[in-house]
């Protein structure tokens, strides 16, 4: 089974039904209109989710470095400008 639509089914009343389905049926690639990734499905940690987390950490680290560099350069750059 690769795809299932349950949006109007009473089971859809459970907030986490997609997550539960993905865990019960690892072969699923689509639940309702949501494309998922088999074992990397909604709410299941896996390679795809980990790579996304790693990428978010990289972006956060880069943003923090830029902010730190701007903070350090800010006062020095301002003191060099004539008043």
Rosetta silent file (secondary structure, phi, psi, omega in degrees, C-alpha in Angstrom):
SEQUENCE: XXXXXXXXXXXXXXXXXXXXXXXXXXXXXXXXXXXXXXXXXXXXXXXXXXXXXXXXXXXXXXXXXXXXXXXXXXXXXXXXXXX
SCORE:     score description
SCORE:     0.000 S_00000001
   1 L     0.000  124.522 -177.964    0.000    0.000    0.000 S_00000001
   2 L  -112.113  -22.468 -178.436    1.511    3.291   -1.090 S_00000001
   3 E  -145.202  146.941  179.625   -1.325    5.771   -0.747 S_00000001
   4 E  -150.314  140.083  177.562   -4.455    6.218    1.331 S_00000001
   5 L  -116.972  118.586 -179.426   -7.111    8.942    1.615 S_00000001
   6 L  -131.407   15.058 -174.193   -8.933    9.232    4.910 S_00000001
   7 L   -53.974  -39.881 -178.085   -9.637   12.973    5.157 S_00000001
   8 L   -96.991    1.693  178.939  -13.425   12.583    5.438 S_00000001
   9 L   -79.783  146.082  178.729  -13.233    9.334    7.394 S_00000001
  10 H   -55.021  -27.029  178.923  -14.004    9.480   11.139 S_00000001
  11 H   -62.085  -25.423 -179.169  -10.430    8.324   11.849 S_00000001
  12 H   -67.570  -10.262  176.295   -9.275   11.736   10.576 S_00000001
  13 H   -70.279  -19.497  176.842  -10.687   13.222   13.780 S_00000001
  14 L   -78.598  121.583 -175.561   -7.586   11.944   15.593 S_00000001
  15 L   -54.146  -35.481 -175.330   -5.024   14.750   15.444 S_00000001
  16 L  -106.779   25.721 -175.888   -2.115   12.350   14.866 S_00000001
  17 H   -63.183  -34.700  178.596   -3.773    9.843   12.548 S_00000001
  18 H   -64.830  -43.540  179.142   -1.296   10.504    9.721 S_00000001
  19 H   -61.701  -45.083 -179.510    1.660    9.918   12.025 S_00000001
  20 H   -64.185  -42.062  177.989    0.114    6.716   13.360 S_00000001
  21 H   -61.483  -44.419 -179.556   -0.654    5.441    9.863 S_00000001
  22 H   -61.037  -36.338  179.070    2.896    6.151    8.718 S_00000001
  23 H   -72.672  -37.439 -178.416    4.242    4.172   11.662 S_00000001
  24 H   -76.379  -31.287 -175.550    1.848    1.245   11.080 S_00000001
  25 L  -127.776   83.001 -175.171    2.325    1.130    7.295 S_00000001
  26 L   -63.355  -17.238  179.964    5.929    2.064    6.425 S_00000001
  27 L   -77.278   -9.941 -178.008    5.357    1.511    2.699 S_00000001
  28 L   -61.619  135.722  175.366    3.033    4.542    2.520 S_00000001
  29 L  -114.322  -15.444  179.307    4.189    7.334    0.253 S_00000001
  30 E  -149.326  130.955  173.711    1.055    9.461    0.482 S_00000001
  31 E  -123.021  119.360 -173.746   -1.557   10.029    3.179 S_00000001
  32 L    56.248 -130.640 -179.558   -4.449   12.168    2.006 S_00000001
  33 L   -92.359    7.663 -176.268   -2.879   15.015    0.007 S_00000001
  34 E   -98.923  118.101  175.053    0.420   14.779    1.920 S_00000001
  35 E   -79.724  130.380  178.746    3.350   13.105    0.207 S_00000001
  36 L  -122.508  178.974 -174.564    5.523   11.353    2.751 S_00000001
  37 L  -119.877   54.140  177.632    8.719    9.372    2.419 S_00000001
  38 H    59.538 -117.053 -179.586    8.124    5.779    3.488 S_00000001
  39 H   -70.488  -14.454  176.770   10.226    5.252    6.613 S_00000001
  40 H   -97.219   29.864 -173.873   10.924    8.997    6.725 S_00000001
  41 L   -68.598  176.275 -178.666    7.225    9.625    7.048 S_00000001
  42 L   -46.890  121.037  173.419    5.453   12.245    9.091 S_00000001
  43 L    76.750    2.466 -179.842    6.834   12.329   12.594 S_00000001
  44 L  -106.271  116.002  179.558    9.255    9.440   12.169 S_00000001
  45 L   -61.563  139.088  178.172   12.901   10.404   12.624 S_00000001
  46 L  -164.062 -169.350 -176.643   15.075    9.226    9.779 S_00000001
  47 H   -60.474  -46.080 -177.328   17.804   10.229    7.428 S_00000001
  48 H   -62.762  -46.084 -179.487   15.672   12.814    5.644 S_00000001
  49 H   -65.689  -41.190 -179.729   14.466   14.432    8.873 S_00000001
  50 H   -64.389  -40.136  179.830   17.968   14.374   10.349 S_00000001
  51 H   -65.930  -33.530  177.034   19.429   16.040    7.273 S_00000001
  52 H   -67.642  -42.453  178.267   16.790   18.759    7.554 S_00000001
  53 H   -63.362  -43.920  178.330   17.639   19.275   11.226 S_00000001
  54 H   -60.736  -42.838  179.795   21.345   19.391   10.385 S_00000001
  55 H   -64.622  -39.820  178.056   20.702   21.962    7.654 S_00000001
  56 H   -64.372  -38.955  176.961   18.645   24.111   10.035 S_00000001
  57 H   -64.217  -41.123  177.861   21.475   23.989   12.569 S_00000001
  58 H   -60.567  -45.225  179.955   23.968   25.041    9.890 S_00000001
  59 H   -64.386  -40.427  178.664   21.774   27.988    8.919 S_00000001
  60 H   -64.980  -44.254  178.445   21.312   28.988   12.540 S_00000001
  61 H   -61.159  -42.366  179.156   25.063   28.802   13.188 S_00000001
  62 H   -63.759  -41.209  178.889   25.754   30.924   10.094 S_00000001
  63 H   -64.515  -40.964  178.569   23.194   33.521   11.192 S_00000001
  64 H   -65.914  -38.797  177.123   24.729   33.673   14.671 S_00000001
  65 H   -63.155  -45.484  179.097   28.223   34.077   13.189 S_00000001
  66 H   -61.435  -43.602  179.708   27.040   36.924   10.937 S_00000001
  67 H   -62.582  -41.865  179.064   25.300   38.648   13.842 S_00000001
  68 H   -64.764  -42.686  179.079   28.419   38.314   15.986 S_00000001
  69 H   -63.884  -41.490  178.943   30.634   39.666   13.186 S_00000001
  70 H   -66.088  -39.257  179.122   28.306   42.615   12.633 S_00000001
  71 H   -64.197  -43.093  179.468   28.216   43.332   16.353 S_00000001
  72 H   -68.645  -39.842 -178.053   32.019   43.276   16.545 S_00000001
  73 H   -77.859  -26.613 -176.018   32.461   45.353   13.379 S_00000001
  74 H   -55.382  -60.836 -178.873   29.684   47.816   14.249 S_00000001
  75 H   -62.093  -38.068 -179.629   31.385   49.890   16.962 S_00000001
  76 H   -67.477  -43.447  179.772   34.774   49.811   15.167 S_00000001
  77 H   -65.524  -36.604 -179.533   33.235   50.841   11.857 S_00000001
  78 H   -71.616  -36.008 -178.390   31.291   53.650   13.526 S_00000001
  79 H   -72.135  -22.522  179.110   34.364   55.016   15.373 S_00000001
  80 H   -79.924  -19.850 -178.048   36.316   55.230   12.094 S_00000001
  81 L   -78.487  137.651  176.986   33.676   57.442   10.463 S_00000001
  82 L   -68.178  146.332 -179.366   34.187   61.213   10.832 S_00000001
  83 L   -91.439    0.000    0.000   31.612   63.016   12.952 S_00000001
